[in-house]
Amino acid sequence: MSDAYRADHILYLDVQGATADFYSYLESDMPDKYTMTVSSVTGTATPPNLAVIGTVTFSTLFQQYGFDDITFDFAVKSTNYRTE
């Protein structure tokens, strides 16, 4: 969210900045034991909305017994609304 717009009660998302922040978070904070594949990151400036779709893969504790890695799809969406 851009602070410059808040005083005027305008909700605006810098989509490129939010996407860059998301990828930066993945690089710096995602534990190495997880492999995340992002299929898409989409967003709108107004209303402020960001959606991420992808896949996460990680090894199980039972890998020594021949179990495969666990993989699951995910979809995350966030939309900001102003309430007064």
DAHUJO-V482590 format. One record per residue. N is the residue number from 1. RES is the residue in one letter. SS is DSSP state (@ for helix, = for strand, . for the rest). D_LAST is the distance of its C-alpha to the last C-alpha in Angstrom with 2 decimals. Layout:
[[N & RES & SS & D_LAST] [N & RES & SS & D_LAST]]
//
This chain:
[[1 & M & . & 17.41] [2 & S & . & 18.54] [3 & D & @ & 17.28] [4 & A & @ & 18.58] [5 & Y & @ & 15.87] [6 & R & @ & 12.76] [7 & A & @ & 13.22] [8 & D & @ & 13.25] [9 & H & . & 10.07] [10 & I & . & 12.81] [11 & L & . & 13.10] [12 & Y & . & 16.83] [13 & L & . & 19.21] [14 & D & . & 22.73] [15 & V & @ & 24.45] [16 & Q & @ & 27.83] [17 & G & @ & 26.57] [18 & A & @ & 24.71] [19 & T & @ & 27.89] [20 & A & @ & 30.05] [21 & D & @ & 28.00] [22 & F & @ & 28.34] [23 & Y & @ & 32.10] [24 & S & @ & 32.42] [25 & Y & @ & 30.89] [26 & L & @ & 33.41] [27 & E & @ & 36.26] [28 & S & @ & 35.50] [29 & D & @ & 34.01] [30 & M & . & 35.31] [31 & P & . & 38.35] [32 & D & . & 41.63] [33 & K & . & 42.44] [34 & Y & = & 39.89] [35 & T & = & 40.54] [36 & M & = & 37.47] [37 & T & = & 38.04] [38 & V & = & 35.07] [39 & S & = & 35.67] [40 & S & = & 32.71] [41 & V & = & 29.55] [42 & T & = & 27.42] [43 & G & = & 24.10] [44 & T & = & 22.13] [45 & A & . & 20.51] [46 & T & . & 17.80] [47 & P & . & 16.12] [48 & P & . & 16.90] [49 & N & = & 19.27] [50 & L & = & 22.36] [51 & A & = & 24.97] [52 & V & = & 28.21] [53 & I & = & 31.24] [54 & G & = & 34.38] [55 & T & = & 36.94] [56 & V & = & 37.55] [57 & T & = & 41.12] [58 & F & = & 42.51] [59 & S & . & 45.79] [60 & T & . & 46.34] [61 & L & . & 48.19] [62 & F & . & 50.82] [63 & Q & @ & 51.70] [64 & Q & @ & 55.05] [65 & Y & @ & 55.87] [66 & G & . & 55.34] [67 & F & . & 51.74] [68 & D & . & 49.92] [69 & D & . & 46.69] [70 & I & = & 43.50] [71 & T & = & 41.42] [72 & F & = & 38.19] [73 & D & = & 35.84] [74 & F & = & 32.12] [75 & A & = & 29.08] [76 & V & = & 25.77] [77 & K & = & 22.64] [78 & S & = & 19.22] [79 & T & = & 16.38] [80 & N & . & 13.09] [81 & Y & . & 9.96] [82 & R & . & 6.69] [83 & T & . & 3.77] [84 & E & . & 0.00]]
//
